[in-house]
């Protein structure tokens, strides 16, 4: 049986609702995509700037630890 793990419990309009990790991840991804699109449309930055910064962050986060 595929049992879903609950990430958070929310209360909406007085009703409790369980939110799974999968639902939470999808919601975060959708919100992030919408934010990036809006910032690009408003010319706050260019898509290539975002890609460069993402690569920089990836290298910082996943670098090999010093021995």
RAURRA-V82016 format. One record per run of one state. SS is the DSSP state (2 for helix, 1 for strand, 0 for the rest). FROM is the first residue (numbers start at 1). LEN is the number of residues. Records with the same first field share a line. If there is no record, write none. Layout:
SS = FROM-LEN  FROM-LEN
This chain:
0 = 1-5  13-2  42-5  62-6
1 = 6-7  15-6
2 = 21-21  47-15
